[in-house]
Amino acid sequence: MKDLIKRDEDDVRLTQQLRRAVRSETPPPYLEARIRNTIRVGESARSWTRRLIPAAAAAVICLGVGIAYQLGHLRLTTSSQESYIASVSNRVGTLMRVGLGDHIHCSVFRKFSKEPPKVEDLADKIGPEYSGLIPIVREQIPQDLRMVIAHECRYHGRKFVHLSARSGSQLLSLIIARKRDGESFATDNVIPALAQSGISFYRAGVQRFEIASFESRDHLIYLVSDFSERRNMQMLLAMAPQLSAFLSRRES
């Protein structure tokens, strides 16, 4: 019993000695400053985070307003439209610019009506020579896309056969242009993205625009859309046999 009491007394004495030793130690002068600085930095970071959240939100809003203004301005002025088309087209190869430029000029900047036109009206507008292209396109595009353009148009003095379909913000164009002297992907030494059934296919992409193309004897054929590279090429691959047969009858 005495031994147990003695051990308890020893434990109490040892604890008291440790407390006195700790209290007697003077901390290094830099330690308090370091601790205070750490606390201050943490509080400052939290303060900046609270300030940056509304600033970031404001920046996003300003960016959205700027884009909306730019698009509206581009729609209103021909010079702005041409400037935009040039800036985008210059980032792809020469022959790819042919289809891309007409797609942006004739479809992207167009103000579409809320109700898409009837297929028979589109057939009348494009005329009997090219109305057979409408079912070729409709068969291979997603079902939610509605045909909104089927006509012949001109851009920079060049004549195009142009069919477009859209759904919401997604837009797709099949564009056919007669070759000018010397125009060919082969003579431009452009490397095909792939070949299928004896046809070489080419592609390019810039900003949101995906371009897939091939050529017949007398024509350049483009599919330009907001779809992915893979999906855009798949649609043109599916259309190509019928498009080639359609055009070959006019080239013979």
Sequence and secondary structure as in RCSB ss.txt:
>XXXX:A:sequence
MKDLIKRDEDDVRLTQQLRRAVRSETPPPYLEARIRNTIRVGESARSWTRRLIPAAAAAVICLGVGIAYQLGHLR
LTTSSQESYIASVSNRVGTLMRVGLGDHIHCSVFRKFSKEPPKVEDLADKIGPEYSGLIPIVREQIPQDLRMVIA
HECRYHGRKFVHLSARSGSQLLSLIIARKRDGESFATDNVIPALAQSGISFYRAGVQRFEIASFESRDHLIYLVS
DFSERRNMQMLLAMAPQLSAFLSRRES
>XXXX:A:secstr
 HHHHHHHHHHHHHHHHHHHHHHH    HHHHHHHHHHHHHHHHHHHHHHHHHHHHHHHHHHHHHHHHHHHHHHH
H HHHHHHHHHHHHTTS HHHHHHHHHHIIIIIT    SS   HHHHHHHH TTTTTHHHHHHHHS TT EEEEE
EEEEETTEEEEEEEEEETTEEEEEEEEE  TT  TTTTT   SEEETTEEEEEEEETTEEEEEEE SSEEEEEEE
SS HHHHHHHHHHHHHHHHHHHHHHH 
